[in-house]
Amino acid sequence: MILTDEQKSGFSKKVEKYITEKGGSYIDAVISLCEEYEIEPPVVAKSLSKPLVEKIKMEGQDLNLLPKPQNKLPI
């Protein structure tokens, strides 16, 4: 499914609204909304706002789904 510009701009807002109303994680909110609107997650990923992508990335790191950044300088 292809998203319209209106749907692209509104999806991030719908994710934020879902979190405030129902709680849970951002990852779960995106997946739930994708199922509700019958949209594939890779299609939606391109339309998420940058702050939302960062929040999802942080959740993924906390759940050990993504590698955590190395803060050490190589010696």
Biopython code that builds the backbone (N, CA, C, O; Angstrom):
import numpy as np
from Bio.PDB.StructureBuilder import StructureBuilder

atoms = [
    (1, "MET", "N", (0.841, -1.186, 0.000)),
    (1, "MET", "CA", (0.000, 0.000, 0.000)),
    (1, "MET", "C", (0.882, 1.244, 0.000)),
    (1, "MET", "O", (1.896, 1.284, 0.697)),
    (2, "ILE", "N", (0.512, 2.240, -0.763)),
    (2, "ILE", "CA", (1.242, 3.494, -0.843)),
    (2, "ILE", "C", (0.510, 4.526, 0.004)),
    (2, "ILE", "O", (-0.711, 4.663, -0.074)),
    (3, "LEU", "N", (1.276, 5.247, 0.811)),
    (3, "LEU", "CA", (0.689, 6.259, 1.681)),
    (3, "LEU", "C", (0.610, 7.595, 0.959)),
    (3, "LEU", "O", (1.507, 7.960, 0.199)),
    (4, "THR", "N", (-0.469, 8.315, 1.206)),
    (4, "THR", "CA", (-0.578, 9.680, 0.685)),
    (4, "THR", "C", (0.227, 10.605, 1.588)),
    (4, "THR", "O", (0.631, 10.213, 2.682)),
    (5, "ASP", "N", (0.458, 11.824, 1.134)),
    (5, "ASP", "CA", (1.208, 12.791, 1.946)),
    (5, "ASP", "C", (0.498, 13.064, 3.264)),
    (5, "ASP", "O", (1.141, 13.239, 4.299)),
    (6, "GLU", "N", (-0.817, 13.100, 3.222)),
    (6, "GLU", "CA", (-1.594, 13.341, 4.447)),
    (6, "GLU", "C", (-1.407, 12.197, 5.437)),
    (6, "GLU", "O", (-1.258, 12.431, 6.637)),
    (7, "GLN", "N", (-1.413, 10.974, 4.948)),
    (7, "GLN", "CA", (-1.229, 9.820, 5.814)),
    (7, "GLN", "C", (0.191, 9.784, 6.378)),
    (7, "GLN", "O", (0.393, 9.411, 7.533)),
    (8, "LYS", "N", (1.167, 10.169, 5.567)),
    (8, "LYS", "CA", (2.556, 10.184, 6.030)),
    (8, "LYS", "C", (2.744, 11.154, 7.186)),
    (8, "LYS", "O", (3.373, 10.818, 8.189)),
    (9, "SER", "N", (2.200, 12.354, 7.047)),
    (9, "SER", "CA", (2.370, 13.362, 8.093)),
    (9, "SER", "C", (1.567, 13.008, 9.339)),
    (9, "SER", "O", (1.972, 13.339, 10.454)),
    (10, "GLY", "N", (0.445, 12.347, 9.161)),
    (10, "GLY", "CA", (-0.406, 12.032, 10.299)),
    (10, "GLY", "C", (-0.031, 10.772, 11.046)),
    (10, "GLY", "O", (-0.470, 10.579, 12.180)),
    (11, "PHE", "N", (0.771, 9.906, 10.438)),
    (11, "PHE", "CA", (1.059, 8.628, 11.088)),
    (11, "PHE", "C", (1.869, 8.815, 12.362)),
    (11, "PHE", "O", (1.599, 8.157, 13.367)),
    (12, "SER", "N", (2.850, 9.694, 12.335)),
    (12, "SER", "CA", (3.660, 9.945, 13.535)),
    (12, "SER", "C", (2.789, 10.508, 14.653)),
    (12, "SER", "O", (2.967, 10.164, 15.821)),
    (13, "LYS", "N", (1.849, 11.374, 14.289)),
    (13, "LYS", "CA", (0.939, 11.925, 15.293)),
    (13, "LYS", "C", (0.039, 10.843, 15.865)),
    (13, "LYS", "O", (-0.270, 10.850, 17.056)),
    (14, "LYS", "N", (-0.381, 9.912, 15.017)),
    (14, "LYS", "CA", (-1.212, 8.805, 15.489)),
    (14, "LYS", "C", (-0.439, 7.912, 16.443)),
    (14, "LYS", "O", (-1.006, 7.407, 17.412)),
    (15, "VAL", "N", (0.849, 7.709, 16.183)),
    (15, "VAL", "CA", (1.684, 6.901, 17.083)),
    (15, "VAL", "C", (1.786, 7.588, 18.436)),
    (15, "VAL", "O", (1.621, 6.942, 19.471)),
    (16, "GLU", "N", (2.057, 8.891, 18.441)),
    (16, "GLU", "CA", (2.159, 9.640, 19.702)),
    (16, "GLU", "C", (0.828, 9.604, 20.464)),
    (16, "GLU", "O", (0.813, 9.444, 21.684)),
    (17, "LYS", "N", (-0.274, 9.752, 19.746)),
    (17, "LYS", "CA", (-1.602, 9.711, 20.381)),
    (17, "LYS", "C", (-1.859, 8.322, 20.972)),
    (17, "LYS", "O", (-2.400, 8.203, 22.072)),
    (18, "TYR", "N", (-1.471, 7.275, 20.240)),
    (18, "TYR", "CA", (-1.642, 5.902, 20.709)),
    (18, "TYR", "C", (-0.882, 5.696, 22.024)),
    (18, "TYR", "O", (-1.401, 5.075, 22.951)),
    (19, "ILE", "N", (0.336, 6.213, 22.100)),
    (19, "ILE", "CA", (1.164, 6.069, 23.311)),
    (19, "ILE", "C", (0.517, 6.779, 24.493)),
    (19, "ILE", "O", (0.468, 6.230, 25.593)),
    (20, "THR", "N", (0.021, 7.993, 24.276)),
    (20, "THR", "CA", (-0.569, 8.730, 25.394)),
    (20, "THR", "C", (-1.880, 8.102, 25.870)),
    (20, "THR", "O", (-2.187, 8.129, 27.062)),
    (21, "GLU", "N", (-2.647, 7.540, 24.939)),
    (21, "GLU", "CA", (-3.928, 6.954, 25.319)),
    (21, "GLU", "C", (-3.798, 5.546, 25.891)),
    (21, "GLU", "O", (-4.420, 5.229, 26.906)),
    (22, "LYS", "N", (-3.001, 4.706, 25.253)),
    (22, "LYS", "CA", (-2.949, 3.299, 25.631)),
    (22, "LYS", "C", (-1.659, 2.882, 26.317)),
    (22, "LYS", "O", (-1.582, 1.789, 26.878)),
    (23, "GLY", "N", (-0.646, 3.737, 26.279)),
    (23, "GLY", "CA", (0.633, 3.389, 26.882)),
    (23, "GLY", "C", (1.377, 2.375, 26.028)),
    (23, "GLY", "O", (1.050, 2.173, 24.859)),
    (24, "GLY", "N", (2.366, 1.749, 26.614)),
    (24, "GLY", "CA", (3.142, 0.766, 25.883)),
    (24, "GLY", "C", (4.364, 1.376, 25.241)),
    (24, "GLY", "O", (4.734, 2.512, 25.540)),
    (25, "SER", "N", (4.988, 0.625, 24.362)),
    (25, "SER", "CA", (6.216, 1.089, 23.724)),
    (25, "SER", "C", (5.901, 1.661, 22.337)),
    (25, "SER", "O", (4.838, 1.416, 21.766)),
    (26, "TYR", "N", (6.841, 2.414, 21.830)),
    (26, "TYR", "CA", (6.682, 2.991, 20.494)),
    (26, "TYR", "C", (6.689, 1.902, 19.430)),
    (26, "TYR", "O", (5.959, 1.983, 18.442)),
    (27, "ILE", "N", (7.504, 0.900, 19.634)),
    (27, "ILE", "CA", (7.568, -0.213, 18.677)),
    (27, "ILE", "C", (6.205, -0.899, 18.592)),
    (27, "ILE", "O", (5.702, -1.156, 17.498)),
    (28, "ASP", "N", (5.615, -1.191, 19.739)),
    (28, "ASP", "CA", (4.297, -1.835, 19.760)),
    (28, "ASP", "C", (3.222, -0.938, 19.130)),
    (28, "ASP", "O", (2.323, -1.421, 18.443)),
    (29, "ALA", "N", (3.327, 0.363, 19.372)),
    (29, "ALA", "CA", (2.346, 1.293, 18.815)),
    (29, "ALA", "C", (2.410, 1.301, 17.289)),
    (29, "ALA", "O", (1.374, 1.278, 16.625)),
    (30, "VAL", "N", (3.616, 1.334, 16.735)),
    (30, "VAL", "CA", (3.762, 1.339, 15.279)),
    (30, "VAL", "C", (3.211, 0.051, 14.685)),
    (30, "VAL", "O", (2.486, 0.080, 13.690)),
    (31, "ILE", "N", (3.557, -1.085, 15.299)),
    (31, "ILE", "CA", (3.086, -2.376, 14.795)),
    (31, "ILE", "C", (1.563, -2.464, 14.883)),
    (31, "ILE", "O", (0.916, -2.922, 13.941)),
    (32, "SER", "N", (0.990, -2.034, 15.997)),
    (32, "SER", "CA", (-0.471, -2.078, 16.160)),
    (32, "SER", "C", (-1.180, -1.218, 15.121)),
    (32, "SER", "O", (-2.182, -1.634, 14.540)),
    (33, "LEU", "N", (-0.656, -0.017, 14.891)),
    (33, "LEU", "CA", (-1.275, 0.860, 13.900)),
    (33, "LEU", "C", (-1.093, 0.321, 12.478)),
    (33, "LEU", "O", (-1.975, 0.484, 11.635)),
    (34, "CYS", "N", (0.037, -0.314, 12.214)),
    (34, "CYS", "CA", (0.235, -0.934, 10.898)),
    (34, "CYS", "C", (-0.793, -2.037, 10.663)),
    (34, "CYS", "O", (-1.349, -2.155, 9.571)),
    (35, "GLU", "N", (-1.042, -2.842, 11.694)),
    (35, "GLU", "CA", (-2.047, -3.895, 11.571)),
    (35, "GLU", "C", (-3.439, -3.302, 11.406)),
    (35, "GLU", "O", (-4.237, -3.792, 10.607)),
    (36, "GLU", "N", (-3.727, -2.253, 12.158)),
    (36, "GLU", "CA", (-5.050, -1.631, 12.099)),
    (36, "GLU", "C", (-5.342, -1.052, 10.714)),
    (36, "GLU", "O", (-6.450, -1.198, 10.197)),
    (37, "TYR", "N", (-4.346, -0.395, 10.116)),
    (37, "TYR", "CA", (-4.533, 0.237, 8.808)),
    (37, "TYR", "C", (-4.088, -0.640, 7.642)),
    (37, "TYR", "O", (-4.121, -0.212, 6.488)),
    (38, "GLU", "N", (-3.671, -1.867, 7.947)),
    (38, "GLU", "CA", (-3.226, -2.836, 6.938)),
    (38, "GLU", "C", (-2.113, -2.264, 6.061)),
    (38, "GLU", "O", (-2.183, -2.289, 4.832)),
    (39, "ILE", "N", (-1.079, -1.747, 6.740)),
    (39, "ILE", "CA", (0.088, -1.173, 6.072)),
    (39, "ILE", "C", (1.311, -1.961, 6.522)),
    (39, "ILE", "O", (1.414, -2.330, 7.692)),
    (40, "GLU", "N", (2.227, -2.219, 5.613)),
    (40, "GLU", "CA", (3.455, -2.922, 5.957)),
    (40, "GLU", "C", (4.399, -1.979, 6.717)),
    (40, "GLU", "O", (4.540, -0.818, 6.334)),
    (41, "PRO", "N", (5.043, -2.459, 7.782)),
    (41, "PRO", "CA", (5.960, -1.600, 8.550)),
    (41, "PRO", "C", (7.077, -0.950, 7.726)),
    (41, "PRO", "O", (7.393, 0.214, 7.976)),
    (42, "PRO", "N", (7.695, -1.648, 6.748)),
    (42, "PRO", "CA", (8.735, -0.952, 5.967)),
    (42, "PRO", "C", (8.210, 0.261, 5.194)),
    (42, "PRO", "O", (8.954, 1.213, 4.960)),
    (43, "VAL", "N", (6.945, 0.233, 4.800)),
    (43, "VAL", "CA", (6.352, 1.369, 4.093)),
    (43, "VAL", "C", (6.201, 2.547, 5.052)),
    (43, "VAL", "O", (6.462, 3.693, 4.685)),
    (44, "VAL", "N", (5.781, 2.260, 6.273)),
    (44, "VAL", "CA", (5.563, 3.299, 7.274)),
    (44, "VAL", "C", (6.883, 3.869, 7.775)),
    (44, "VAL", "O", (6.962, 5.050, 8.111)),
    (45, "ALA", "N", (7.913, 3.040, 7.828)),
    (45, "ALA", "CA", (9.202, 3.470, 8.376)),
    (45, "ALA", "C", (9.738, 4.706, 7.664)),
    (45, "ALA", "O", (10.390, 5.545, 8.285)),
    (46, "LYS", "N", (9.473, 4.822, 6.387)),
    (46, "LYS", "CA", (9.972, 5.957, 5.614)),
    (46, "LYS", "C", (9.245, 7.257, 5.949)),
    (46, "LYS", "O", (9.755, 8.340, 5.664)),
    (47, "SER", "N", (8.087, 7.161, 6.537)),
    (47, "SER", "CA", (7.293, 8.360, 6.797)),
    (47, "SER", "C", (7.308, 8.795, 8.263)),
    (47, "SER", "O", (6.659, 9.781, 8.610)),
    (48, "LEU", "N", (8.025, 8.093, 9.123)),
    (48, "LEU", "CA", (8.073, 8.463, 10.539)),
    (48, "LEU", "C", (8.950, 9.693, 10.735)),
    (48, "LEU", "O", (9.940, 9.886, 10.029)),
    (49, "SER", "N", (8.572, 10.518, 11.703)),
    (49, "SER", "CA", (9.362, 11.719, 11.987)),
    (49, "SER", "C", (10.692, 11.318, 12.640)),
    (49, "SER", "O", (10.804, 10.252, 13.245)),
    (50, "LYS", "N", (11.681, 12.182, 12.506)),
    (50, "LYS", "CA", (13.008, 11.893, 13.041)),
    (50, "LYS", "C", (12.992, 11.679, 14.565)),
    (50, "LYS", "O", (13.631, 10.744, 15.047)),
    (51, "PRO", "N", (12.281, 12.517, 15.335)),
    (51, "PRO", "CA", (12.244, 12.265, 16.788)),
    (51, "PRO", "C", (11.623, 10.905, 17.133)),
    (51, "PRO", "O", (12.055, 10.243, 18.077)),
    (52, "LEU", "N", (10.620, 10.499, 16.373)),
    (52, "LEU", "CA", (9.981, 9.208, 16.622)),
    (52, "LEU", "C", (10.936, 8.063, 16.288)),
    (52, "LEU", "O", (10.981, 7.060, 17.000)),
    (53, "VAL", "N", (11.690, 8.213, 15.217)),
    (53, "VAL", "CA", (12.678, 7.189, 14.855)),
    (53, "VAL", "C", (13.731, 7.060, 15.958)),
    (53, "VAL", "O", (14.155, 5.952, 16.286)),
    (54, "GLU", "N", (14.147, 8.179, 16.524)),
    (54, "GLU", "CA", (15.140, 8.152, 17.610)),
    (54, "GLU", "C", (14.581, 7.452, 18.847)),
    (54, "GLU", "O", (15.297, 6.698, 19.507)),
    (55, "LYS", "N", (13.315, 7.694, 19.166)),
    (55, "LYS", "CA", (12.693, 7.029, 20.323)),
    (55, "LYS", "C", (12.615, 5.526, 20.097)),
    (55, "LYS", "O", (12.870, 4.745, 21.014)),
    (56, "ILE", "N", (12.266, 5.121, 18.886)),
    (56, "ILE", "CA", (12.186, 3.694, 18.559)),
    (56, "ILE", "C", (13.582, 3.072, 18.613)),
    (56, "ILE", "O", (13.748, 1.944, 19.077)),
    (57, "LYS", "N", (14.568, 3.805, 18.141)),
    (57, "LYS", "CA", (15.953, 3.319, 18.181)),
    (57, "LYS", "C", (16.416, 3.116, 19.628)),
    (57, "LYS", "O", (17.060, 2.114, 19.939)),
    (58, "MET", "N", (16.089, 4.063, 20.508)),
    (58, "MET", "CA", (16.463, 3.941, 21.923)),
    (58, "MET", "C", (15.772, 2.737, 22.569)),
    (58, "MET", "O", (16.389, 2.017, 23.353)),
    (59, "GLU", "N", (14.497, 2.516, 22.244)),
    (59, "GLU", "CA", (13.785, 1.349, 22.767)),
    (59, "GLU", "C", (14.453, 0.059, 22.294)),
    (59, "GLU", "O", (14.629, -0.881, 23.068)),
    (60, "GLY", "N", (14.818, 0.028, 21.026)),
    (60, "GLY", "CA", (15.482, -1.149, 20.478)),
    (60, "GLY", "C", (16.802, -1.430, 21.171)),
    (60, "GLY", "O", (17.144, -2.589, 21.407)),
    (61, "GLN", "N", (17.542, -0.389, 21.499)),
    (61, "GLN", "CA", (18.805, -0.562, 22.210)),
    (61, "GLN", "C", (18.569, -1.034, 23.643)),
    (61, "GLN", "O", (19.307, -1.878, 24.151)),
    (62, "ASP", "N", (17.543, -0.492, 24.290)),
    (62, "ASP", "CA", (17.223, -0.911, 25.660)),
    (62, "ASP", "C", (16.784, -2.372, 25.718)),
    (62, "ASP", "O", (17.037, -3.062, 26.705)),
    (63, "LEU", "N", (16.124, -2.841, 24.657)),
    (63, "LEU", "CA", (15.651, -4.227, 24.609)),
    (63, "LEU", "C", (16.679, -5.173, 23.983)),
    (63, "LEU", "O", (16.395, -6.348, 23.750)),
    (64, "ASN", "N", (17.875, -4.643, 23.715)),
    (64, "ASN", "CA", (18.959, -5.408, 23.092)),
    (64, "ASN", "C", (18.576, -5.943, 21.708)),
    (64, "ASN", "O", (19.064, -6.991, 21.284)),
    (65, "LEU", "N", (17.707, -5.223, 21.016)),
    (65, "LEU", "CA", (17.370, -5.571, 19.643)),
    (65, "LEU", "C", (18.338, -4.902, 18.667)),
    (65, "LEU", "O", (18.554, -5.383, 17.555)),
    (66, "LEU", "N", (18.912, -3.787, 19.108)),
    (66, "LEU", "CA", (19.914, -3.056, 18.326)),
    (66, "LEU", "C", (21.173, -2.911, 19.166)),
    (66, "LEU", "O", (21.093, -2.832, 20.392)),
    (67, "PRO", "N", (22.337, -2.874, 18.521)),
    (67, "PRO", "CA", (23.568, -2.689, 19.311)),
    (67, "PRO", "C", (23.606, -1.291, 19.923)),
    (67, "PRO", "O", (23.172, -0.316, 19.310)),
    (68, "LYS", "N", (24.132, -1.216, 21.136)),
    (68, "LYS", "CA", (24.278, 0.067, 21.789)),
    (68, "LYS", "C", (25.540, 0.734, 21.247)),
    (68, "LYS", "O", (26.514, 0.058, 20.916)),
    (69, "PRO", "N", (25.517, 2.066, 21.159)),
    (69, "PRO", "CA", (26.691, 2.753, 20.627)),
    (69, "PRO", "C", (27.880, 2.624, 21.575)),
    (69, "PRO", "O", (27.726, 2.631, 22.796)),
    (70, "GLN", "N", (29.043, 2.508, 20.998)),
    (70, "GLN", "CA", (30.275, 2.429, 21.786)),
    (70, "GLN", "C", (30.758, 3.831, 22.059)),
    (70, "GLN", "O", (30.968, 4.610, 21.130)),
    (71, "ASN", "N", (30.938, 4.163, 23.333)),
    (71, "ASN", "CA", (31.376, 5.495, 23.709)),
    (71, "ASN", "C", (32.862, 5.548, 24.008)),
    (71, "ASN", "O", (33.354, 6.546, 24.533)),
    (72, "LYS", "N", (33.574, 4.495, 23.682)),
    (72, "LYS", "CA", (35.007, 4.447, 23.953)),
    (72, "LYS", "C", (35.787, 4.746, 22.682)),
    (72, "LYS", "O", (35.393, 4.362, 21.581)),
    (73, "LEU", "N", (36.891, 5.433, 22.862)),
    (73, "LEU", "CA", (37.768, 5.675, 21.743)),
    (73, "LEU", "C", (38.666, 4.443, 21.525)),
    (73, "LEU", "O", (39.151, 3.859, 22.494)),
    (74, "PRO", "N", (38.882, 4.058, 20.306)),
    (74, "PRO", "CA", (39.758, 2.897, 20.082)),
    (74, "PRO", "C", (41.199, 3.246, 20.429)),
    (74, "PRO", "O", (41.689, 4.320, 20.079)),
    (75, "ILE", "N", (41.870, 2.332, 21.116)),
    (75, "ILE", "CA", (43.264, 2.555, 21.532)),
    (75, "ILE", "C", (44.155, 1.548, 20.863)),
    (75, "ILE", "O", (45.368, 1.558, 21.076)),
]
sb = StructureBuilder()
sb.init_structure("model")
sb.init_model(0)
sb.init_chain("A")
sb.init_seg("    ")
for serial, (resi, resn, name, xyz) in enumerate(atoms, 1):
    if name == "N":
        sb.init_residue(resn, " ", resi, " ")
    sb.init_atom(name, np.array(xyz, "f"), 0.0, 1.0, " ", f" {name:<3s}", serial, name[0])
structure = sb.get_structure()
